[in-house]
Amino acid sequence: MKLAVTTMCWGKLRNEKELGQALHTAREIGYQGIGLEFRLLPQEILRSPEKLPQMLTQEGLENAGGYFALRDEQLELAKRSDTRVLWIVS
């Protein structure tokens, strides 16, 4: 079994550096994965979600899935960020 935490714990992240710090902290605590709350990610990541896989790999974390509303643009974010597990919320 692997343990993951959601980015929701950090609230709205303002920039890529804050996201990197959150990922680093999660790994230091002992989590192996991150659940991505896409509405709380920084705008620069939402514009370039392809950065997420590298950021996660750099910290030794797995993408544990993402929280999404069922909209085309959010499904595109999932695809571009290599998020393979989706939790659909309304």
N, C-alpha and C positions, 0 to 999 in steps of 0.2 A: 504494500500500500504506500502511496505517496501523499504527502501533505501539501496543500496549496492554500493561498490566501488571496482575497480579492483586493484590487487596487482601491475599492470603496473605503477601505480602512484609512487611507491617506486623504480622502476627500478630493476636491478638484485640484489637479496638479497643473501648475502654471506654465511649466516649460519642460523641455527634454531633460535638463539637468535634475529637476525635482523628481521626474519619473525614474531616472537612473539611480538616484539616491534611495527611492522607495524600493526599487528592485534589489539594490545592494543590501538594504536593511532586511528585507524579507529573507534573503539568502543567509545573512548572518544569523538570523533567528533560527534558521533550520528548515525553512520551507523549501520544497523542491519545485513548486510551480506557482504560477500567478493566474488568477482569474481576472480578466480585463473588463473593467466597467468603462466602456468606450465613451460614454457621455462625460466622464470625469477626466479623460486624458487631455493633455495639452493640445492646443490647436496645431502646433507644428507636427505632432505625431498624427493627428487626424488628416492633415494634408499629405503626409508621407508615411502611411502605415507600414510600408515595406521595411522601415527601420526597426520595427518591433522584434522580429525574429532574431536579428543580430544582437539587440540589446539584451534579450532574454538569454541567448546562448552565452554571451559575454559574462553573465552573472551565474551561469550554470543552472538556469531555471527553465522549466517547460511552460509552454502556453497551455494553461488548464481550461481555456475556453473564454467566451466573452458574453456579456449581457447586451442584448440588442432588442430594439423594437423591430418589428418585421417590416422594414422599408428597404427599397432597392439600394439606396445609398449606404445603408448600414451593412447590408449583405455584401456590397462591394468592398467595404472596409474589412470585413471578415476575410474575404478572399485575398485581398492585397496584404493583409497582415499574417496570413497563414494560420488563422484561427479556425480550427477544425471542429470544435464543439461550441454550439450556440445555445444560450439560454434565452428564450424569447420572452420578453416582458411587454406589457402594454403601457 
